[in-house]
Amino acid sequence: MKRELNIGWTATILSTIVASWWAFWGANENFHEGWWVPELHIRLLGTLAYLAPMLISMGLAVISIWRPKVGAVLMFLFGLFFTGFIIYQRWGAIDLRIILGWAPVTIMVIGLGALWWFGVPRPVKLAYAIAIGLPLLIAIGFSVEPAIRVSQRVDDGITSERLVSGNGVELIWAPEGPGWVRDQQDSVDWDEAMDLASRLSEDGTQLMDEPLNFWRLPTIDEAVRSLTRGGENAGGEWDTEQERATYRIQPDQESPLWRVWAETIYWWTSTEAGPDRAYRIVCNGQVHALRRDLNMGTLGFRAVREPGITDTDDPS
């Protein structure tokens, strides 16, 4: 009996850790990538979607505490289904290398199911309290700050050409159109972004056949220094040697640079980070060096130019 209790509590703790991890991930990603749809009810449905892995993990843990062998079978079957679904959805075909890469996940699920098969946690009420309470506390706790932050986003609704000054940087940012890629269907890789920016017309509303070089991508230093929070400059500084951005206050997805109700939360910058990599800026101020050929739905760009450039100047 003692052996069953030890195994049961090991299974309970491990299941709680899994659910807690998904609680942490879901709370953060919900307000990072998911909170952009204008309709509140859709945003709330999105919240449920981001928290679904936590809820599923909690549900399996609760079933396993109630009926350990039933939970073991369900966990095993769900783990195999989820792993197969991810492999097929992400790569579209069965690949031995992918299977081997995901093998540790499958092994972990089988191992957790085996623990539930042989273990029984007691007292049951305490096991329920831990398996349900801790993930919920984490989900709520890590949602408070981002929920407050997104509710205070500045949205002036202006999508025309903008002069943004502050923190040692003065740039004109492109108006809505081909120089401000902010929708999933318009996502581009770094080379495409550089090309599109160079071919913008002087007013930033049309793409020309040849480069005019009125517009360009901002450097990583310019992007970091230009980000805002609450309508004020966030005080960003870019450390070239450390390759790290610091801020007086964490910036956010808001006017005048970003659209609050837009899916794109990452922008390419013109600064390269090696022969095949370039820096992207995140709306919350994070900086990442990514492959230049990366193309993802939430990654776009917004072109800039220096004030005063006209069609009679030589912008190059």
C-alpha positions in Angstrom: 0.0 0.0 0.0 2.8 2.4 0.8 4.4 1.7 -2.5 1.1 2.5 -4.3 0.8 5.8 -2.3 4.4 6.8 -3.2 3.8 6.1 -6.9 0.4 7.8 -6.8 1.8 10.9 -5.3 4.7 10.9 -7.8 2.1 10.7 -10.6 0.0 13.5 -9.0 3.0 15.8 -8.6 4.3 15.2 -12.2 0.7 15.7 -13.6 0.4 18.9 -11.7 3.8 20.1 -13.0 2.6 19.5 -16.5 -0.7 21.3 -16.0 1.2 24.2 -14.2 3.6 24.6 -17.1 0.6 24.8 -19.6 -1.1 27.3 -17.2 2.0 29.5 -17.3 2.3 29.2 -21.1 -1.4 29.8 -21.7 -1.6 32.9 -19.5 1.3 34.6 -21.1 0.7 33.6 -24.7 -3.0 34.6 -24.5 -2.2 38.2 -23.9 1.0 38.2 -26.0 -0.3 36.7 -29.3 -4.0 36.1 -28.7 -5.5 39.3 -27.4 -5.8 41.2 -30.7 -9.3 40.5 -32.0 -11.6 43.6 -31.5 -14.6 41.5 -30.4 -14.5 40.7 -26.7 -16.4 37.4 -27.0 -13.8 36.1 -29.5 -11.0 37.2 -27.3 -12.6 35.3 -24.4 -13.0 32.2 -26.6 -9.3 32.6 -27.5 -8.4 32.6 -23.8 -10.1 29.3 -23.4 -8.2 28.0 -26.4 -4.8 29.1 -24.9 -5.8 27.6 -21.6 -7.1 24.3 -23.2 -3.8 22.4 -22.7 -3.9 23.3 -19.0 -7.6 22.3 -18.7 -7.0 19.0 -20.5 -3.9 18.2 -18.3 -6.0 19.0 -15.2 -8.9 16.9 -16.4 -6.7 13.9 -17.0 -5.1 14.3 -13.6 -8.5 14.6 -11.9 -9.8 11.4 -13.7 -6.6 9.6 -12.8 -7.0 10.5 -9.1 -10.6 9.4 -9.2 -9.9 6.2 -11.2 -6.1 5.7 -11.7 -6.3 2.9 -14.3 -8.9 4.7 -16.4 -6.7 7.9 -16.2 -3.7 5.9 -17.2 -5.3 4.5 -20.3 -6.7 7.9 -21.3 -3.4 9.7 -20.7 -1.6 7.1 -22.8 -4.1 7.3 -25.7 -4.3 11.1 -25.6 -0.5 11.4 -25.5 -0.1 9.3 -28.6 -2.9 11.1 -30.4 -1.5 14.5 -29.6 2.0 13.6 -30.6 0.8 12.2 -33.9 -1.5 15.2 -34.5 1.4 17.7 -34.0 3.7 15.7 -36.3 1.2 15.6 -39.1 -0.2 19.1 -38.7 3.3 20.7 -38.5 5.1 18.7 -41.2 2.3 17.2 -43.2 3.9 13.8 -43.5 5.4 11.0 -41.4 9.2 11.5 -41.1 11.4 9.1 -39.0 13.5 12.0 -37.8 10.5 13.9 -36.5 9.2 10.8 -34.8 12.6 10.3 -33.1 12.6 13.9 -32.1 9.2 13.6 -30.4 10.0 10.2 -28.9 10.9 11.7 -25.5 7.4 13.2 -25.3 5.8 9.9 -26.1 8.0 8.2 -23.5 7.1 10.7 -20.9 3.4 10.2 -21.5 3.8 6.4 -21.4 5.8 6.7 -18.2 3.2 9.0 -16.5 0.4 6.6 -17.6 2.4 3.7 -16.1 2.7 5.6 -12.8 -1.1 6.1 -12.7 -1.6 2.5 -13.5 0.3 1.4 -10.4 -0.3 4.3 -8.1 -3.1 5.6 -5.9 -2.7 9.0 -4.1 -4.3 9.4 -0.7 -5.9 11.4 0.8 -7.9 12.0 -2.4 -9.1 15.5 -1.4 -5.5 16.7 -1.0 -4.6 15.3 -4.3 -7.5 17.0 -6.0 -6.6 20.3 -4.3 -3.0 20.2 -5.6 -3.8 19.0 -9.1 -6.6 21.6 -9.6 -5.5 24.5 -7.3 -1.9 25.0 -8.3 -2.4 25.3 -12.1 -5.4 27.6 -11.6 -3.4 29.9 -9.2 -0.6 30.1 -11.7 -3.0 30.8 -14.6 -4.7 33.6 -12.6 -1.5 35.0 -11.1 0.3 35.3 -14.4 -2.7 36.8 -16.1 -3.1 39.8 -13.8 -0.3 42.0 -15.0 -0.8 41.4 -18.8 -4.6 41.9 -18.4 -4.1 45.3 -16.8 -1.4 46.2 -19.4 -3.5 45.3 -22.5 -6.6 47.1 -21.0 -4.5 50.3 -20.9 -3.2 50.2 -24.4 -3.2 53.5 -26.3 -5.1 53.3 -29.6 -5.6 56.6 -31.4 -6.8 54.9 -34.6 -4.4 56.9 -36.8 -2.9 54.7 -39.6 -1.4 57.4 -41.8 2.2 58.4 -42.1 3.5 59.2 -38.6 6.4 61.3 -37.4 7.7 59.7 -34.1 10.3 61.6 -32.1 12.0 60.8 -28.8 14.9 59.1 -27.1 17.4 60.4 -29.7 15.4 59.1 -32.7 13.2 61.0 -35.2 11.7 59.0 -38.0 8.6 59.0 -40.2 6.9 55.6 -40.1 5.0 54.3 -43.2 1.2 54.6 -43.5 -1.1 51.6 -43.7 -0.4 49.8 -46.9 2.5 48.0 -48.6 5.0 49.6 -46.3 3.2 48.4 -43.1 2.7 44.7 -43.3 0.6 43.8 -40.3 -1.7 40.9 -41.4 -1.0 37.2 -41.4 -1.6 36.8 -45.2 0.9 39.5 -45.9 3.8 38.1 -43.8 7.2 38.2 -45.5 10.8 37.0 -44.8 13.6 39.5 -44.3 14.8 39.8 -47.9 11.3 40.4 -49.1 10.8 43.1 -46.3 14.0 44.8 -47.3 13.0 44.8 -51.0 9.4 46.0 -50.4 10.6 48.9 -48.2 13.1 50.0 -50.8 10.4 50.1 -53.6 7.8 52.2 -51.7 6.7 55.4 -53.4 7.5 58.7 -51.7 4.1 58.8 -49.9 4.5 55.1 -48.9 1.2 54.0 -50.4 2.4 52.2 -53.6 5.0 49.7 -54.6 7.1 50.7 -57.6 8.9 48.3 -60.0 12.4 49.5 -59.1 13.9 50.6 -55.8 13.6 54.3 -55.0 15.1 54.0 -51.5 12.9 56.7 -49.9 12.0 54.1 -47.3 13.9 51.4 -45.5 13.5 49.1 -42.5 14.5 50.6 -39.1 17.7 49.5 -37.5 17.4 47.5 -34.3 18.7 50.5 -32.3 16.1 52.8 -33.9 13.3 50.3 -33.2 14.3 49.7 -29.6 14.5 53.5 -28.9 11.2 54.2 -30.6 8.9 51.8 -28.7 6.3 53.3 -26.3 4.1 52.5 -23.4 1.1 54.5 -22.3 1.7 57.0 -25.0 5.2 57.8 -23.9 8.6 56.6 -25.0 9.6 53.4 -23.1 13.2 54.6 -22.8 14.7 51.7 -24.7 18.5 51.3 -25.2 20.3 48.8 -27.4 23.5 47.3 -26.2 25.4 46.2 -29.3 28.1 44.2 -27.5 25.6 42.3 -25.3 23.0 42.2 -28.1 20.4 43.1 -25.5 17.6 45.7 -25.2 16.7 47.4 -21.9 13.8 49.7 -21.1 12.8 52.2 -18.5 9.3 50.6 -18.7 8.2 47.6 -20.7 6.8 48.7 -24.1 3.6 47.3 -25.5 1.5 46.9 -28.7 0.0 50.4 -29.1 -0.1 53.6 -31.1 1.7 55.3 -32.7 3.9 52.4 -34.0 1.6 49.4 -33.7 -2.0 48.6 -34.3 -3.7 47.4 -31.2 -6.1 45.2 -33.2 -3.7 43.6 -35.4 -2.2 40.0 -35.4 1.3 41.1 -36.2 3.4 41.6 -33.1 6.9 41.0 -34.6 8.7 43.3 -37.1 11.8 42.8 -39.1 14.6 45.3 -38.7 17.4 46.1 -41.1 20.2 45.0 -38.7 21.8 41.7 -39.6 22.9 39.3 -36.9 25.2 37.2 -39.1 25.4 35.9 -42.6 21.9 34.4 -42.7 20.2 36.0 -39.7 18.6 39.3 -38.8 17.1 40.9 -35.8 13.3 41.2 -35.2 11.7 43.4 -32.6 8.7 42.3 -30.6 6.0 44.7 -29.5 6.9 44.1 -25.9 10.5 45.1 -26.6 12.2 41.7 -26.8 14.8 41.2 -29.6 15.6 38.0 -31.3 18.0 37.0 -34.1 16.2 34.9 -36.6 16.9 33.2 -39.9 16.4 35.7 -42.7 14.2 33.2 -44.6 11.7 32.8 -41.7 8.1 33.6 -42.7 5.4 33.4 -40.1 1.9 34.9 -39.8 2.7 37.3 -36.9 5.9 38.6 -38.4 5.7 41.7 -40.6 7.4 45.1 -40.9 6.9 48.8 -40.9 9.1 50.9 -43.1 10.7 54.3 -42.0 12.4 57.2 -43.6 14.2 60.3 -42.3 12.1 63.5 -42.2 12.7 65.9 -45.1 13.4 63.4 -47.9 11.6 64.4 -51.0 11.5 63.2 -54.6 14.1 65.9 -55.5 16.6 64.5 -53.0 19.0 61.5 -53.4 17.8 59.2 -50.7 20.6 56.7 -51.3 
